Amino acid sequence: MASETKKESPPVGAAPERFEEILLKLRGLVERLEGGNLPLEDSLRAFEEGMELCRRGTAILDGAEKKVETLLGSTAAPRIAPFETPES
């Protein structure tokens, strides 16, 4: 049998380190909470976990923003403008 290369997902309860992993985990928590079938204690735990993931995701985004500003600062004046989506 040929061995298959399989991307392993982080263990349950492990802290995701990549922004994309944080988003996936947050989406899962939101779906569980929106389902409305969790006992209060489980809902509070999920909410607490979601808030921690939000803090870590925000820190990653802040770091990326600073890196972009640093890179732009060496070639042009940084310009910050709101992100516009096609729906805006």
C-alpha positions in Angstrom: 0.0 0.0 0.0 1.2 3.5 -0.8 1.4 5.8 2.1 -0.8 8.8 1.8 0.3 12.3 2.9 -2.4 13.6 5.0 -2.6 17.1 6.5 -3.4 16.6 10.2 -5.7 19.0 11.9 -4.7 20.3 15.3 -5.9 18.2 18.3 -9.2 19.2 19.8 -8.5 21.9 22.4 -5.1 22.8 20.9 -4.6 26.4 20.3 -4.5 27.1 16.5 -1.5 29.2 15.5 -2.5 30.2 12.0 -5.1 32.8 11.3 -7.0 30.5 9.0 -7.2 27.8 11.7 -8.5 30.4 14.2 -11.2 31.4 11.7 -12.3 27.8 11.2 -12.4 27.2 14.9 -14.5 30.4 15.4 -16.9 29.4 12.7 -17.4 26.0 14.4 -18.0 27.7 17.7 -20.5 30.1 16.2 -22.4 27.3 14.6 -22.6 25.4 17.9 -23.8 28.5 19.7 -26.4 29.4 17.1 -27.7 25.9 17.2 -29.2 26.7 20.5 -28.9 23.2 21.8 -26.0 23.7 24.3 -26.5 23.8 28.0 -25.7 27.2 29.6 -22.3 26.1 31.0 -21.2 24.7 27.6 -22.4 27.9 25.9 -20.3 30.0 28.3 -17.2 27.8 27.7 -17.7 28.1 23.9 -18.1 31.9 24.2 -15.0 32.2 26.4 -13.0 30.1 23.9 -14.3 32.2 21.1 -13.3 35.4 22.8 -9.7 34.0 23.3 -9.6 33.1 19.7 -10.7 36.6 18.7 -8.0 38.1 20.8 -5.3 35.9 19.2 -6.7 36.5 15.7 -6.7 40.3 16.3 -3.0 40.0 17.5 -2.1 38.2 14.3 -3.9 40.8 12.2 -2.3 43.7 14.1 1.2 42.1 13.5 0.5 41.8 9.8 -0.7 45.4 9.6 2.4 46.6 11.3 4.6 44.5 9.0 2.8 46.0 5.9 3.2 49.5 7.3 6.9 48.9 7.8 7.3 47.5 4.3 5.4 50.4 2.8 7.2 52.9 4.9 10.4 52.1 3.1 9.0 52.8 -0.4 6.0 55.1 0.1 4.1 56.9 2.8 1.6 54.4 4.4 -2.0 55.1 3.6 -4.8 53.7 5.7 -8.2 53.6 4.1 -11.4 51.5 4.9 -11.7 48.3 3.1 -14.6 48.4 0.6 -16.4 45.3 -0.5 -18.5 45.0 -3.7 -21.7 45.1 -1.5 -20.6 48.5 0.0 
